[in-house]
Amino acid sequence: MTAVTLAGPRRLILAGALVTVSGLAVAATAPIVGTGVAERIESQQSAGGLLVVAGWALLAFGIHRFGRER
């Protein structure tokens, strides 16, 4: 019997989920259009979007490696 460890694909899946959630949090906390400086709003939403896409990429790669491992 082996212990479940956070190695390899599982670590990538966890990292992808955390990066995705943090990207959603960054984008969701951007001020509403018209209530703040437009450049700040756009840059915060863009940064959040990039984090979400990076998280999806990590998730996809981790799921791919997890499937190939089995």
C-alpha positions, 0 to 999 in steps of 0.5 A: 500500500502506498501513501498518496503524495503530492508528486508529479501530476497531482502537484500540477493539478493543485498548482493549476487550481490555485493559480486559476482561483487566484486569477479569478480573485484578482479579476473579480476585485477590480473596480467597476468601470467608471468608479476608478482609474481606467488604466488600473481597472484594465490592467487588473482585469488583464492580469487576472485573465492571464493568471486564469489562462496560466492556471488552465494550462497547468491544469490541462498539462497535469491532467494529461500527465495524470492520464498518461501515468495510469 
